Amino acid sequence: MLDYRFPTALQMVLSVAMAEQMGERSTSAILAYGLEANPSFIRKLMVPLTRDGIIVSTLGRNGSIHLAVRRTRSPA
């Protein structure tokens, strides 16, 4: 059986970063749709990412997912 956790978690973090860069909101439902995954699987993957300080999630109706550390622009 293939383990999809790491590649899906990596895609989640990249998707959240891209959404932030474009000024868009990320939710587990949006990520699940974009990654063609079950929303409950996405939420399960969010637990270790949040615990390890990679992402921050806000609960509730207007909840969203953000990178824990804001990205700074690298010098050109």
N, C-alpha and C positions, 0 to 999 in steps of 0.2 A: 504494500500500500504506500502510495506517495504521500509525503508530508508537505502540505501547502502552506504551513504557518509562516515560515521565514519569508518566502517570496511575496506572500500576500501582505505581511506586516511591512515589508520594505515598500511595496507599492502604495500602501496606505500612507506611510510617512511622506513619500514623494508626492502623492496626490494632495495631501494637506498642505505641503509646502507650495505647490503650484497654485492651489486655490487661494492661499494667503497672498501670494505674489499678485494675483489678479483681483484681489479684494473681494473674493467670494467666500461664502460660508461652507464649512464641511460638517456633515453629520454622518452618523453610522448608516443611515438609509441612503444618502448620496454616495458614500464610499462603496456600499454594497452593490448599488446599481452599476457604478462605474467599473467595479472589479468583477462583476457577475458572480457575486458571492452572497451567501445568506446573511442578513443583517445581524443575526445572533452570533454567527461566526466572527463577524467584524467586531462586535462588542466584546467577545471573549479575547480577541487579540489585543484589544485596547487596554486590558487590565495590566499586563506586564509592561506595555509601552508607557502607560501612565505611572506605574510604580517606579520605573527606572528613569523617570524624568525626561522622556523623549517627547511626549505629547501631554497636553492638558485638556481635559474634557469638562464641559459645563453641562449639568443636568437640567432637565425641564423643557418646557415647550419651545423656548428660544435657545436651547442648548446647542453647543457646537464643539468642534475639536480644533485645537490650535497646536502649533509647535511650542514646546516648553521654552525654548530659547529662540529669540527673534534672530532671524538671519540678517547679517550685515552685508552690505555690498562689498565685494572684493575689488581691490584696485585694478584698474584696466591695464 
